[in-house]
Structures are given as C-alpha cells and as structure tokens.
C-alpha cells in the first residue's frame, strides 16, 4: 500500500516534470532554432512566451474559443510579431558583437515586460480549459486530461517542426544558413528572409510554450525572464544547435526541476538548473552534445 | 570633481542628498563592472558580489559588533567568490559566462532564502548605521566612486590594462603575444568583485536593511545598462550613464513606475542600435569630426 502510494507520487512528479519539460522543450527548440540559424542570443525570449500566453488569454476571454485553438492563433500572431521585431530591431544589430545583441534583448525585456504590466496589470492570469475537470485514471495514476493534451500538442508541434526542417525546401535553407552562412548566400539563399522567418517560427514556438504555461498554471508579465534564461542553460547543456539536444535537455530539465521542487522545496526551483549548468560547464565547457563553436 | 565635492555642503534636502548618494553608488558599481568588462568578461550576475558584501557586513556587524571590518571582509569574500567563479568561467565563451554569472546570483538568492536561520530569509535583516549623516554617506560613496574610476584610469594607462584590452579584443592573438589570458582574466575578476563587495557592504549600511532582493536580476542588469548606455570601457561612461539613469528613475517616479522601466528599455534599445559604443564615445567622435575641417 505504501509502496503503491510512493510509486504513484513518484510517477505524478515524473509526469508533472514531463509537462514542465514540454514547455521547456518548446522554448528551447525555438531558441535553438534562432541561435542555430541566426547565431543570435535573445534573452528577451521569455517576454515573448508571456506575450504569447496573454494573446491566448485574450482570445479565449474575448472570443470564447477553445484554448488550444487559441494557441494556434497566438502562434500565428506572435510569429508575425516576431518577424516585425526582427526586422526593426535585431536586423540592425545582427553581426555586430554578441554583446550588442544581448543588450538589445535586455532592453527589449524591459520594454515588453513593463508594457505588458502596464496594459494587463500584474494580476496572475490563467486560462481555464474546458477539459480542466476531466481526470483520466490509469491504474494508480490520476492524470488531468489537460496534461495529456499538452503532451500531445507538444509532440504534434515538434513533429511538424521536424518535418519542416528536414522535408521542406525552407527547412533545407534554414539548415544551410545555420551551417555556413556565407556558403548559403553563395548558393542563392536569401539569408535575410531566412532570418525573419526563423525568428518568427522561433517566437511562434515560444507562444505555444506560453499558452501551455497559462493553461497549466498562471502567468504574470514577469513570469518570462527566468524560463528564458533556463532555456538558454538547456540548449547549452544539450549542445548549441542540436535540436535533439534541445528536446532531451528540455525534458530532463523539466523532470529535474519538478523533482527538485518536490524533494527540496520551491526555493531551489530556479537555482537547481543553474547549479547543474555550472557543474556541467566545469567539466565540459562546450556542453554535453555540443557542436564545437568555431 | 570639485563640484561634486562641494555640493552636499550646500544641499540640505534629504531627498536630493539621498539621490546623490545613489548616483555615486551607481557610478562606483558600474565602474567596477566596467573594469571586468574591460577584460572582455561581461558579467550578468554582478549582484551576487554586491549581495555577498552586503550580507557579510551585516552578519558581522550584528554578531560581532564590528562595522568597518565587516565591510572589508565583505570585499574579500566577494573577491574570493569572484576568483572561484572566474576560474569556472575562464574557459568559457562570453555568453556562457553571462549565464554562469547570472546563475550564480540566482543560486545565491536561493541559498540566502534557505538559510533563514542565519539570514532571516526573505524578511531581511536590519543593518546598523555606519555613519551619522547622509552627507557622510555621500562622501564615502564619492570616495569609493573616485577609487573605482581611478582604478579604471590606471588600468587604461598601464601594461596590465593593455593586456586586458588585448584579451578582450582577441584572446587567441593575445596568447600569441605572450599574454596569459587566464591570469589576467582572474585578476580582472578579483579586482572587480572586491570593489563590488565593498560597495555592496556600504550600500546596505546606507539603505538600512538587506534582503535576498539584492541578488535579484535588476541589480545585476543596472550596472550593465548604465555602462553600456554611457559607453563601455570608457572612464566617463559609467558617470554619464549613472546620472542619466538616476534622473530618469526619479523624474518618472511620479508618472508611473512601470513607464520608467519602459523608457529605460527603450533608451537601451535605441543606444544599441544607433550608438553602439555608448553615449560618451559617440559624442566624443562627433566632436572630433566637427573640429576637423576635413570632416574625416
């Protein structure tokens, strides 16, 4: 009996970690894409997540749509927004020092975060999914239907992403640009357009993550910064530019964080990931599965 | 300089004095960050060292009733931490370093909250007064700011500074010319964090309390924003940046605290896009252009 309960709790924690992991995977994949193709470090990614969540929130609240439909809408809206931001802000700074890119993104953090706080107030918002109350019982497990949908949606998006990258011409262009920008230019690829699209897609993924976040828990305008920085830690751990690394890293991270909160308490939640990051980097300065940076 | 020294004698308004002390604090803090950045290492978690200094001086003051000693201890412990983090970061690329330093400050924040039997967790601790008057604090901060800037000045004109700069520009080439990057990077770290620790200690005495917020990312980002807006690697950059920053901070306080931050963010974005070197270097080169009839 005790063993059963213990096991059940363990699995619940595991699943919760998986859900968290899904969010991180979406985050990390978007970030990885942007970094891989554009070599851009964007610390403001977190703000886009939250913004994506808010867009979904308003779509659901004002138009009364299913939250997962809202997610699609949010992804599209945010994708466009991402393209705009790339065009106006990052385009100018790309290619100058990494530091400039980072600083630009820091500035954007302040603008976006506080604009959202101004417009939406910092009262936590959450979306109540119509499936909220449905619990599915699998033996000793009680899983919320939402959780299952979340995992399903993530898997769906990832598959779509994979297909995009590997089976389409656009995907080929993106991979080429990430491998060797100059050669890609020589081959006739319009690198600037690829940049815009890549950023847009990356942000769309962030919006998806944000929507999941707001469905599963609630968000405030400030909820984005830490997940974004953790996502960076994840892609460093998983290896820059490695999509598989982003997925595995994200899942592992989510599970570890979930377990840590359960075992050691909420205070360590944010620190845990960075502790691991520092430890790993001491041993392997280029990350676990990393490509060597030139 | 002279203006800054005499000013507080005439000003009696507590509020203005308070702001002036903060300006000096930010000038000093940003300068110390600037020193580290001069060697090419951009720290995103400098608040960690600020907080270390702050908490240590508080704990020492509360438990052993020693004031000034505590400040020094804060500085040394911060320097030690800086050295350790530096060792970790020496092999890393710039933005890995950014994450590690950031992570360090988050970890410290968590530890400080956890160990609440020492640190009173999120409630914070009340910090004993160091000096009797605000003017006193002002002069102290002024001296510290002066020291930080002086260090920067000496650095810019010394062989060691040259080594820092060469490492910053291109580490491989620096190695080829016989510069040992690791040694200098660590010196930069220790120097910068020592100063930051001391600053943190004095700061908490001034403010009167300390809590884990001091490790928060805001405190880490401010010196970076200030220095970048003013001009990284320059002497005057942190000064200009800090004054600008404090002005905006106080002026816009009445309008809306959130708008403040948006404005600061917007300034950062604009500066990075339009004046990537910062205000001071851009203005300097414009002046040079105007002075030269050839406009080259």
Interface residues (C-beta under 8 A of the other chain):
Chain A: X41 X89 X92 X93 X96 X98 X99 X100 X102 X103 X104 X106 X107 X108 X109 X110 X111 X112 X113 X114 X115 X117 X118 X225 X226 X229 X232 X233 X236 X265 X267 X268 X270 X271 X273 X274 X275 X277 X278 X281 X282 X285 X293
Chain B: X42 X88 X91 X92 X93 X94 X95 X96 X98 X99 X100 X102 X103 X104 X106 X107 X109 X110 X111 X113 X114 X217 X221 X224 X225 X228 X232 X256 X258 X259 X261 X262 X264 X265 X266 X267 X268 X269 X272 X273 X276
